[in-house]
Amino acid sequence: MTAQGIRYTVSVTLVAALVAAIAALSSGPAGRWGVLVGVGLGWMVQVASFWVFLVWLYPGRAWIGYGLGLLARFAIFALVAFLVVPRAALPFGPTLFSLVAVFWLTTMLEPAFLKPRSPRTVQG
């Protein structure tokens, strides 16, 4: 599962870079900081939740880790929307859109990384 974690981290990094480039080009200069914060938080949460839940805590029970990762994403989104964005005076639209874009696109990738890759991989 560690090799899958590395492949997933690389994939999330590529998706986050793509989202950052597209969102930064489509938002004005004032929104670029929000885009970078949203993409950075999205990248950090996605990579951390994959490694914590799917690689370290529940390597043989991938769907449990997947479900806990989804709950973590919902909680982080709520914290960012209600606490981080207002207190940091970030623009709501660019910050939350880029965060959700990273979450959504990388969550769609996760099932491909949940399948066993070798006969020795334990899948629960």
C-alpha positions as CSV (number, residue, x, y, z in Angstrom):
1,M,0.0,0.0,0.0
2,T,3.0,2.3,0.5
3,A,3.7,2.3,-3.3
4,Q,0.1,3.2,-3.9
5,G,0.4,6.0,-1.4
6,I,3.4,7.4,-3.3
7,R,1.5,7.1,-6.6
8,Y,-1.5,8.8,-5.1
9,T,0.6,11.6,-3.7
10,V,2.1,12.2,-7.1
11,S,-1.3,12.2,-8.7
12,V,-2.8,14.6,-6.1
13,T,0.2,16.9,-6.7
14,L,-0.4,17.0,-10.4
15,V,-4.2,17.6,-10.0
16,A,-3.5,20.4,-7.4
17,A,-1.0,22.0,-9.8
18,L,-3.6,21.9,-12.6
19,V,-6.3,23.3,-10.4
20,A,-4.0,26.1,-9.2
21,A,-3.0,27.1,-12.7
22,I,-6.5,27.1,-14.1
23,A,-8.0,28.9,-11.0
24,A,-5.2,31.4,-10.8
25,L,-5.6,32.3,-14.5
26,S,-9.4,32.6,-14.2
27,S,-9.4,34.7,-11.0
28,G,-8.2,38.2,-10.6
29,P,-5.1,39.3,-8.7
30,A,-7.1,39.6,-5.5
31,G,-8.3,36.0,-5.7
32,R,-4.9,34.4,-6.4
33,W,-3.9,34.2,-2.8
34,G,-7.2,32.5,-2.0
35,V,-6.7,30.0,-4.8
36,L,-3.2,29.1,-3.5
37,V,-4.6,28.7,0.0
38,G,-7.5,26.6,-1.2
39,V,-5.3,24.4,-3.4
40,G,-2.7,24.0,-0.7
41,L,-5.2,23.0,2.0
42,G,-6.9,20.6,-0.4
43,W,-3.6,19.0,-1.3
44,M,-2.5,18.7,2.3
45,V,-5.8,17.2,3.5
46,Q,-6.1,14.7,0.6
47,V,-2.5,13.5,0.9
48,A,-2.7,13.3,4.7
49,S,-6.1,11.5,4.8
50,F,-4.9,8.9,2.3
51,W,-1.7,8.2,4.2
52,V,-3.3,8.2,7.6
53,F,-6.5,6.3,6.9
54,L,-5.6,4.1,4.0
55,V,-1.9,3.4,4.4
56,W,-1.2,3.5,8.1
57,L,-4.4,2.8,10.0
58,Y,-6.6,0.7,7.7
59,P,-4.4,-0.8,5.0
60,G,-6.4,-4.0,4.7
61,R,-9.8,-2.3,5.0
62,A,-9.7,0.4,2.3
63,W,-13.3,1.3,2.3
64,I,-13.3,2.2,6.0
65,G,-10.3,4.5,5.3
66,Y,-12.1,5.9,2.3
67,G,-15.2,6.7,4.4
68,L,-13.2,8.3,7.2
69,G,-11.3,10.4,4.6
70,L,-14.6,11.6,3.2
71,L,-15.7,12.6,6.7
72,A,-12.4,14.4,7.2
73,R,-12.9,16.3,4.0
74,F,-16.4,17.5,5.0
75,A,-15.1,18.6,8.4
76,I,-12.1,20.5,6.9
77,F,-14.4,22.2,4.3
78,A,-16.7,23.4,7.1
79,L,-13.7,24.7,9.2
80,V,-12.3,26.5,6.2
81,A,-15.6,28.0,5.2
82,F,-16.7,29.2,8.6
83,L,-13.4,29.9,10.4
84,V,-10.3,30.2,8.1
85,V,-11.7,32.2,5.2
86,P,-13.4,34.9,7.3
87,R,-10.6,35.3,9.9
88,A,-7.9,35.4,7.2
89,A,-10.0,37.8,5.1
90,L,-9.6,35.5,2.1
91,P,-11.9,35.8,-0.9
92,F,-14.7,33.2,-0.4
93,G,-15.2,32.2,-4.1
94,P,-11.6,31.5,-5.2
95,T,-10.6,29.9,-1.9
96,L,-13.5,27.5,-1.5
97,F,-13.8,26.8,-5.3
98,S,-10.2,25.7,-5.5
99,L,-10.5,23.7,-2.3
100,V,-13.5,21.9,-3.5
101,A,-12.0,21.3,-7.0
102,V,-9.0,19.6,-5.5
103,F,-11.2,17.6,-3.1
104,W,-13.6,16.5,-5.9
105,L,-11.0,15.7,-8.6
106,T,-8.8,13.7,-6.3
107,T,-11.6,11.9,-4.5
108,M,-12.6,10.7,-8.0
109,L,-9.1,9.2,-8.3
110,E,-9.1,7.4,-5.0
111,P,-11.0,4.2,-6.0
112,A,-8.3,3.4,-8.6
113,F,-5.8,3.4,-5.8
114,L,-7.9,1.2,-3.5
115,K,-7.6,-1.9,-5.7
116,P,-5.0,-4.5,-4.8
117,R,-1.9,-4.2,-6.9
118,S,-0.2,-7.5,-6.2
119,P,-1.3,-11.0,-5.0
120,R,0.2,-10.2,-1.6
121,T,-1.9,-7.0,-1.0
122,V,-4.6,-7.6,1.6
123,Q,-8.0,-6.1,0.7
124,G,-10.8,-6.1,3.2
